[in-house]
Amino acid sequence: MKLKVTLRRSGIGRPPKQRETLRGLGLTRVSGSRVLEDTPSIRGMIAKVSHLVEWEQVDG
């Protein structure tokens, strides 16, 4: 299973750890998306910035 993660709000003005998490997910632009493996570490990163992103499960 894979997850499609989309950046909905900018990381500007956010704490450095949140910006680093967005960078780790590969999200650099608002409305930019990435399809990532569904692993516990990716789920944890999404949880840290859940107020900035949207995600959905996709078949992959």
C-alpha positions as CSV (number, residue, x, y, z in Angstrom):
1,M,0.0,0.0,0.0
2,K,1.2,3.5,-0.7
3,L,0.2,7.0,0.5
4,K,-0.3,10.1,-1.6
5,V,0.7,13.1,0.5
6,T,-0.2,16.6,-0.6
7,L,1.1,19.8,1.0
8,R,-1.9,22.1,1.6
9,R,-0.4,24.9,3.8
10,S,3.1,26.4,3.6
11,G,5.9,25.6,6.0
12,I,6.9,29.3,6.1
13,G,6.9,30.5,9.7
14,R,6.7,27.0,11.1
15,P,9.3,25.6,13.6
16,P,12.4,24.2,12.0
17,K,11.5,20.6,12.9
18,Q,8.3,20.8,11.0
19,R,10.0,22.3,7.9
20,E,12.6,19.5,8.1
21,T,9.8,16.9,8.3
22,L,8.2,18.4,5.2
23,R,11.5,18.3,3.4
24,G,12.0,14.7,4.5
25,L,8.6,13.9,2.9
26,G,9.8,15.5,-0.3
27,L,7.2,18.3,-0.1
28,T,8.5,21.6,-1.3
29,R,5.6,23.5,-2.9
30,V,2.0,24.1,-1.8
31,S,-0.3,21.6,-3.7
32,G,2.7,19.4,-4.5
33,S,2.2,15.7,-4.0
34,R,4.3,12.6,-3.4
35,V,3.4,9.0,-3.4
36,L,5.3,7.3,-0.6
37,E,5.5,3.8,0.9
38,D,3.2,3.2,3.9
39,T,5.7,2.6,6.7
40,P,5.5,3.5,10.4
41,S,8.2,6.2,9.9
42,I,6.3,7.9,7.1
43,R,3.1,7.7,9.1
44,G,4.9,9.4,12.1
45,M,6.2,12.1,9.8
46,I,2.7,12.7,8.5
47,A,1.3,12.9,12.0
48,K,3.8,15.6,12.9
49,V,2.7,17.9,10.1
50,S,-0.9,16.7,9.8
51,H,-2.2,20.3,10.0
52,L,-0.2,21.2,6.9
53,V,-0.9,18.1,4.7
54,E,-3.6,15.9,3.3
55,W,-3.1,12.2,2.6
56,E,-4.9,9.3,1.1
57,Q,-4.2,5.6,0.4
58,V,-3.6,4.6,-3.2
59,D,-3.0,1.2,-4.7
60,G,0.5,1.0,-5.9
